[in-house]
């Protein structure tokens, strides 16, 4: 009965909270829950007619949204996903920190529901728990954790130990993160996967756009009962913007689904509203992303995307420095290499930010369109 209750009310409760939050924001944009946040939406269309939409509110005290993946001519049923996370104690750090989240994916009669939460005492000790309930599947998850967050000089550290139950088997696990303003290293395992990351962000030089940043991120999903892929992500930029390559954002994906990181909340369910920034959004000047995936059958898929803002290097300060060009390569794609050209623009004027990217695969004669808009609060 408990799972049924959460299935019907868990994710929808967060959606209602988001709607209420937007109403409050309309009257009080100075609220600590929303100040400095953003409203973000995108439309991604493939040449064959498949498209995806995603919209979200991303603010300090509340994060959530809705999205859909719609196949061409109803080849299969659309996938809908929604949910969110809240941090109700944000204005009262003397009471500690509480993060609550719920998400759901639905496709026809099939539903997947996830609920998680963590409370951290003011001195750094945290207690968390959650579950995933998948209809018509035996891949349900239960987990609980104890964590401690501390500071030694300018070095932050997080130690976490956890228990996870998956397919009627118990797994011990835990995570470690160590970072200062420039460097971060993480490692951990939940029994079904292990993940590690390394990150670097150069010191802020004020208005100078040149600020290198790099992340190396690896996840091995083949260690447990459920055999999965091995993924290596390498993302870099010569002109870091706040967001994807920042330590707060990296901490969410580095600590795994049980991390319950409000700055970048992730979960077991995929897809979800929490989108990763595209290569041209990661930073200024020059950006790249390389993804290497080894599938359970031993086959590999490699993807490389670049985004160069040539006029930011040659003639900064003109409208031309909003334009980017790049080259993409996927191997195989799906059975042969695919080389593509990338062109678009990305610009922020005041509180409004927009970007458009057109990517054409020359080997498959396939064109995709991506449009995003952001309103900063």
N, C-alpha and C positions, 0 to 999 in steps of 0.2 A: 504493500500500500504506500510505503514511503517513496519508492521509486516512481510509482504512478503519479503521486502528488507532485513530485519535482518535475516529472516529464510534462505535466499539464501547466505547471505554474512557474517553474524555475526560470527558464529563458524569457518567457513572456513578462515576468515581473521586472526583469532588467530592461526590457523594451519599454514598459510603462514608465520606469524610472527615467529613462532617457527622454521620453516625451515630456515628462514633468520638468526635467532639467532644462530642456530647450525653452519651455515656457518661462522658467525663472530667469534664464539667460537673457531673454528678450527684455526683461525689466531691470536686470541687474548684472551687467557684463563685468562688473568689478568683483563678483563673487570669487573667492579663492578656488572654488571647485572648477571654474571655467576660464579664469584669467590666464592668457597665454596659450590657450588651446586652439583648436581648429575644427572646421567642418570640411570634410574631404569626400569627394565623389569622383568616380571614374567610369568610363565606358570603354570596353576592350572588344573589338570585333575582328574575327578572322575572315579570310577570304571566302571560306566555304559557307559563311552565314552564321556560324556559332558566335555567340557573344556573351559577355559577362559584364554585370554592373555591380558596383559596390559603393556604399555610402556609410560614413561613420562620423561620430563625434569623438574627438581625441583631445581630452583636457586633463588637467592635473588630478581632478577628483572623480572623474567619470569617463569611461571609454566604452564605446559600443556602437553597434550598427547592424546593417542588413545588406545582404547581397544575393545574387542569383546567377546561375550558370544555365544558359538556355541553348540547347543544341539546335542544329539546323533542321527545319521541317519536322520537328517532333520525333527525331530518330530515337530519342529516349526521353524520359520524363525530366523536366527541369529540376535542378537542385537549388533549394532555398536554405540560407543559413542566416542566423541572427543571434544576438545576445549582447552581453556587456559586463563590465566590471565597475565597481564603485569603491571609493575609499572614504567612508562617512566621517572618519576622525581626522581628516586632513587639517582642519583649522585648530585642532586641539592636540598637538604633539605630546603634551604632558600626559595624555591618556593612552599613549601608544599609537599603534597603527593597525587598522583593520582593513583587509581587502576581501571583497566578496565577488564572485563571478559565476555566471551561468551562460551556456551556449547550447544551441541546438541546430542540427542539420536535418532536413526533411526532403525526401524524394519519393513521391507517391505514398505508399503505406509504410514506408520504412523511415524510422526516426532514430536519431542519435542525440543523447542528452548528456551534458557535462555540467557538474556543479563543483565548485572548489572555493576554499577560503583560507585565510591565515590571519591570526592576530599576533602582533609583536608588542611585547612589553617595552616601556621606554628605555630600559637598559640594554635591549638588543635581543633578548630571548624570544623566539617565535614558535608558535604551534599551528600546524596546518593540516588539512584533510580534504578529501574530495572523492568523487566517483565519476565513472563514465558508464552509461547504460545504453547499449545498442540493441534495438529491436531486431529480431530474426538473426542474432549473432551471439556467439559465445565469447566474444572479445570484450567483455565488461572488465572494468578496472576499479579497484578500491585502493586508496593510499592514505598514508598519514606521515607526518614529518615533524622533526624538532630541529630548529636552526638557531644559530647565534651570529649576530652581526657586530663587528667591533672596529675600532680605529686605533692604529698604532702609528703615531706621527701623522704623516700624510698618506699612509697606506690603509686602505679599507680591506677588510677580509670578511668572508662569509663561510661558515661551516654548517653543513646540513647533513643529518642522517635521516633515513626514511625507510618505510616499509611499503611494499606494493603487492597487491594480490591480482594475478592475471591468469585466466584459464585454470582456476582452482589450485594455483601454485603461488607460494609466498616467496618474495624476493627482498633481500636487504639491499640498501643502496645509500648513496650520499653524494654531495657535491661540495666543491671547494672553489672559491673565487678570491683572487688577490688583485688589487688594482690601486694605482695612484692617478693623478690627473692625466698622465701621458700613456701609461702602459696598463694592460690587463691580461691576466691568464686565468683560465678556468678549466676544471676537469670534474667529471662525475659520471655515475651510472645509476640506473634504476632497475637493473636486472634484465630488462628487455632491450636496452640500448645503452651505449656510452657516448659521451660527447665531450669535446674539448675545443677551446678557442684561444686565440691570441689576438690582441688588438693594440693599435698604436694611434694616438692622435697628437699631432704636433702642437706646441704652445700657441695660444691665440696671439696674433700680431696686430690686433686691432682691425683696421679697415682693409688691410692687405688680404686679397683673396687667396694668396698662396699659403696653404695650410695642409700639408700631406696627412693622410690618414689611411690605415690599412687594417683589414681583418682577415684572419684565416680561421675557418670554422669547419669542424669535422664531426659527423654523426654516423655511428655504426649501428644499424638496426638488425644485425645478423646474429647477435650474441644470445638471444633468448629462444623461447619456444617458437615464436613467430618469426620466420626468416624474412628479412627486409633488405632494402638497399643500403649501400654505403655512400654517403654524400660528402663531398669536399667543396666548400665555397671559399673563394678568395675575392674580396671586393676592395677596391682602392680608389682614392681620389687625390688630386693635387690641390683641391680647393674645398676642404671639408665644410659642409653646412651642418647645422645641428640636426640631429635625427639619427638616421640608420647607423652610421659609423660611430656614434657617441657611446660612451660607456654604459649609460642608463639603458639605452636601447639594446645594446649587445647583451646585457645581463639577463634580459628576459629569455632570449633564445639559448644563451649559454647555460642557464640553470635548468632548462628543460620544462616540461609541462607542470611539474610540481613546484616550480620556483615561485609562483604567484607574485610576479614582479609587476607592480602597478604601472611603472614607467613604460613597459612593453609586455603586456600580458599575452601569453600564449597558452594553448591547451593541447589536449590529445586530438581534438576534432580538427579535421581539415577537409574542405576549406572553412575559413572563418573570416570575419570582417577585418581582422588585423592584417593589413596588406604590407608587403615589403616595398620599399622605395625602388623605383626603376633605376637603371644605370645612369640616366641623364639627370635624375633628381638627387643623386647621392652627394654631388658637389659641383663646384665650378671647374673651369680650365680643362682638365682631362680626368675621365672616370673609366673604370672597367670593372667587369664582373666575370669570373670564370667559375663554372660549375662542372664538376666531374662526378657522375653517378655510376656506381657499379651495381647492376641489378642482381637479384638472387640467382638468376640463371647464368651469371658470369659475364653477360654482355654489358657494354658500357655506353653511356651517352655523355657527350661533352658539349658544353655551350659556352661561347665567349661573346660578350657584348662590350662594345666600347662607345664612348660618347665624348667627342672633342668639341669644345667651344672655341673655334679658331680665332674669332675676332676679340675674344677676351685676352688672347695672347698677343695679337697683332695691333688691334686698335680698341683698347678698352674704353668704356664710357659712352659708346654709341649704341643705337638700337640693334645694330648687327651682332652685338655680343650676346644677344638672347638666342641666337641660332646655334644648333649643334648638328654635327654629322658624325657618322660612325659606321663600323662594320661589325656584322655578327656572323658567327659560324656555329653550326650544330652538326655533330657527327656521332652516330648516324642520324638521319632526319626523314623518315624513320628508318629507312634502309639504305640511305646514301647521305653523303655530306651535303649540307645546305649552306651556301654563302649568301648573305643578305646585306643590303645597304640600308642605312638608317639616316633619317633626316627629320628635323623638327625644331620647335622652339620651346623655351621655358622662361617665364618672366614673372616677377612679382612687382605689382604696383600698389603701394599702400597696404591694405589688408587683403588684397585679392591676388591670388597666384593661379596661373594656368599653364598648361603645357599640351602640346600635340606632337605625336610621333607617328610617322609613317615608316613602315619597315617592309621591304620587298625582298623575298627569297628568289634569287635568280635561277636556282636549280629546279625549284618546284613551280616557278612562276606564280607565287602566292604573295598576297599583300595583306598586311594587318594594320589596323588603325587603333590608336590609343589616345583618348582625350581625358584629361583630368582637370578639375577645378578645386581650389582650396580657398576658404575664407578664414582668415586668422582672427581670433577673438581678442 
